[in-house]
Amino acid sequence: MTAVPDHIERMIRVDQAGEFGATRIYAGQLAVMGDRGPHSAEIAGMAEQEAGHRAKFDALMAERGVRPTVLQPFWDRAGFALGAVTALIGPEAAMACTAAIETEIDDHYSKQLDRLHETGEDPELAGMIEQFRDDEREHRDAALAAGAERAPAYPLLSGLIRLGCRAAIRISERV
């Protein structure tokens, strides 16, 4: 196995952590909403797609010998809690959570793609990120169409979630 450059390891690590976190957020939302809540079917579909993204990053990590973030147990609980709390606030808040996170992930993945395209390195990773970014954009757009902006205190809720997402990205890249 050839050595993976540090910046590529960080990309894979943080992206796997993000996809893992997304599966936990949706699990928390579905635990509260059940399968009959507004948007439950849509959330379950997004969760399934995120699980597929995670599986691909898990396989890439194993293939390349990239360690996961040591914070995975924390992201497990924090993601589930965020999903459950936003679902308890209401269906629009659950959608606001998705819209906020996917906005940050779109930006994050776009920056990674810019770097990979500039250097021409790792076309396999670039292809995965591009595909997943497109899926995340669809999730964001679906959440907005489902009433995310009608959530109570939407600007505050969205801003806090986006801030937390940016912090999680920075931390998971390195730890």
C-alpha positions as CSV (number, residue, x, y, z in Angstrom):
1,M,0.0,0.0,0.0
2,T,1.4,3.4,-1.0
3,A,1.4,6.2,1.5
4,V,-1.6,8.5,1.3
5,P,-0.7,12.2,1.4
6,D,-1.7,13.9,4.7
7,H,-4.1,16.3,3.0
8,I,-5.9,13.4,1.2
9,E,-6.1,11.5,4.5
10,R,-7.7,14.5,6.1
11,M,-10.2,14.8,3.3
12,I,-11.2,11.1,3.6
13,R,-11.3,11.2,7.4
14,V,-13.5,14.3,7.6
15,D,-15.8,13.2,4.8
16,Q,-16.4,9.8,6.3
17,A,-17.0,11.4,9.7
18,G,-19.5,13.8,8.1
19,E,-21.4,11.0,6.3
20,F,-21.4,9.0,9.6
21,G,-22.8,12.1,11.4
22,A,-25.5,12.5,8.8
23,T,-26.7,8.9,9.3
24,R,-26.9,9.6,13.0
25,I,-28.8,12.8,12.6
26,Y,-31.4,11.1,10.4
27,A,-31.6,8.2,12.9
28,G,-32.4,10.7,15.7
29,Q,-35.0,12.4,13.6
30,L,-36.7,9.1,12.6
31,A,-36.5,7.9,16.2
32,V,-38.7,10.8,17.2
33,M,-40.9,11.1,14.1
34,G,-41.4,7.4,13.4
35,D,-42.4,6.4,9.9
36,R,-45.7,8.4,9.9
37,G,-44.4,11.9,10.6
38,P,-44.3,14.6,8.0
39,H,-41.3,14.1,5.8
40,S,-40.5,10.7,7.4
41,A,-40.3,8.9,4.0
42,E,-38.1,11.7,2.6
43,I,-35.8,11.6,5.6
44,A,-35.6,7.8,5.4
45,G,-34.6,8.1,1.8
46,M,-31.9,10.7,2.6
47,A,-30.7,8.5,5.4
48,E,-30.3,5.6,3.0
49,Q,-28.4,7.7,0.6
50,E,-26.1,8.9,3.4
51,A,-25.5,5.3,4.5
52,G,-24.4,4.5,1.0
53,H,-22.0,7.5,1.0
54,R,-20.6,6.3,4.4
55,A,-20.1,2.8,3.1
56,K,-18.1,4.1,0.2
57,F,-15.9,6.2,2.5
58,D,-15.5,3.3,4.9
59,A,-14.3,1.1,2.0
60,L,-11.9,3.8,0.8
61,M,-10.5,4.2,4.4
62,A,-9.9,0.5,4.7
63,E,-8.3,0.3,1.2
64,R,-6.0,3.2,1.9
65,G,-5.3,2.7,5.6
66,V,-6.8,5.9,6.7
67,R,-7.8,6.0,10.4
68,P,-11.2,7.4,11.3
69,T,-11.6,10.3,13.6
70,V,-11.1,9.4,17.2
71,L,-14.2,11.6,17.9
72,Q,-16.5,9.1,16.1
73,P,-18.2,8.0,19.4
74,F,-18.9,11.7,20.2
75,W,-20.3,12.3,16.7
76,D,-22.5,9.2,17.1
77,R,-24.2,10.7,20.2
78,A,-24.1,14.3,19.1
79,G,-25.6,13.6,15.7
80,F,-28.4,11.5,17.1
81,A,-29.1,14.2,19.7
82,L,-29.2,16.9,17.1
83,G,-31.6,14.9,15.0
84,A,-33.8,14.1,17.9
85,V,-33.9,17.6,19.2
86,T,-34.7,19.2,15.8
87,A,-37.5,16.6,15.2
88,L,-38.9,17.3,18.7
89,I,-39.1,21.0,17.8
90,G,-41.1,20.0,14.7
91,P,-41.0,18.8,11.1
92,E,-39.8,22.1,9.8
93,A,-37.0,22.2,12.3
94,A,-35.9,18.8,11.2
95,M,-35.8,20.1,7.6
96,A,-34.0,23.2,8.8
97,C,-31.3,21.0,10.3
98,T,-30.9,19.2,6.9
99,A,-30.8,22.5,5.0
100,A,-28.2,24.0,7.3
101,I,-25.9,21.0,7.3
102,E,-26.1,20.4,3.6
103,T,-25.4,24.1,2.9
104,E,-22.1,23.7,4.8
105,I,-21.3,20.3,3.2
106,D,-21.9,21.8,-0.2
107,D,-19.3,24.5,0.5
108,H,-16.9,22.0,2.2
109,Y,-17.1,19.5,-0.7
110,S,-16.7,22.3,-3.3
111,K,-13.5,23.5,-1.6
112,Q,-12.2,20.0,-1.6
113,L,-13.1,19.6,-5.3
114,D,-11.4,22.8,-6.2
115,R,-8.2,21.6,-4.6
116,L,-8.3,18.2,-6.2
117,H,-9.1,19.7,-9.6
118,E,-6.3,22.3,-9.3
119,T,-3.7,19.6,-8.6
120,G,-5.2,16.9,-10.7
121,E,-4.7,14.4,-7.9
122,D,-6.9,11.5,-6.8
123,P,-9.5,11.4,-9.5
124,E,-11.3,8.5,-7.6
125,L,-11.8,10.7,-4.5
126,A,-12.8,13.7,-6.7
127,G,-15.4,11.6,-8.4
128,M,-16.9,10.4,-5.2
129,I,-17.0,13.9,-3.7
130,E,-18.6,15.4,-6.8
131,Q,-21.3,12.7,-6.8
132,F,-21.9,13.1,-3.1
133,R,-22.0,16.9,-3.3
134,D,-24.7,16.7,-5.9
135,D,-26.7,14.4,-3.6
136,E,-26.2,16.8,-0.6
137,R,-27.4,19.7,-2.8
138,E,-30.6,17.7,-3.6
139,H,-31.1,17.1,0.2
140,R,-30.7,20.8,0.9
141,D,-33.2,21.7,-1.9
142,A,-35.7,19.1,-0.7
143,A,-35.5,20.4,2.9
144,L,-36.0,24.0,1.8
145,A,-39.0,22.9,-0.4
146,A,-40.4,21.0,2.6
147,G,-40.6,24.1,4.8
148,A,-37.2,24.4,6.5
149,E,-37.4,28.2,6.5
150,R,-40.7,28.0,8.4
151,A,-39.0,26.4,11.4
152,P,-39.2,28.4,14.7
153,A,-36.4,30.9,14.9
154,Y,-35.0,29.6,11.6
155,P,-32.2,32.1,11.2
156,L,-30.9,31.3,14.7
157,L,-31.4,27.6,14.4
158,S,-29.8,27.4,11.0
159,G,-26.9,29.7,12.1
160,L,-26.1,27.6,15.1
161,I,-26.2,24.3,13.2
162,R,-24.0,25.7,10.5
163,L,-21.5,26.9,13.0
164,G,-21.5,23.5,14.7
165,C,-21.0,21.8,11.4
166,R,-18.1,24.0,10.5
167,A,-16.5,23.3,13.9
168,A,-17.0,19.6,13.4
169,I,-15.4,19.7,10.0
170,R,-12.3,21.5,11.3
171,I,-11.9,19.2,14.3
172,S,-12.5,15.9,12.4
173,E,-9.9,16.7,9.8
174,R,-7.2,16.5,12.4
175,V,-8.3,14.5,15.4
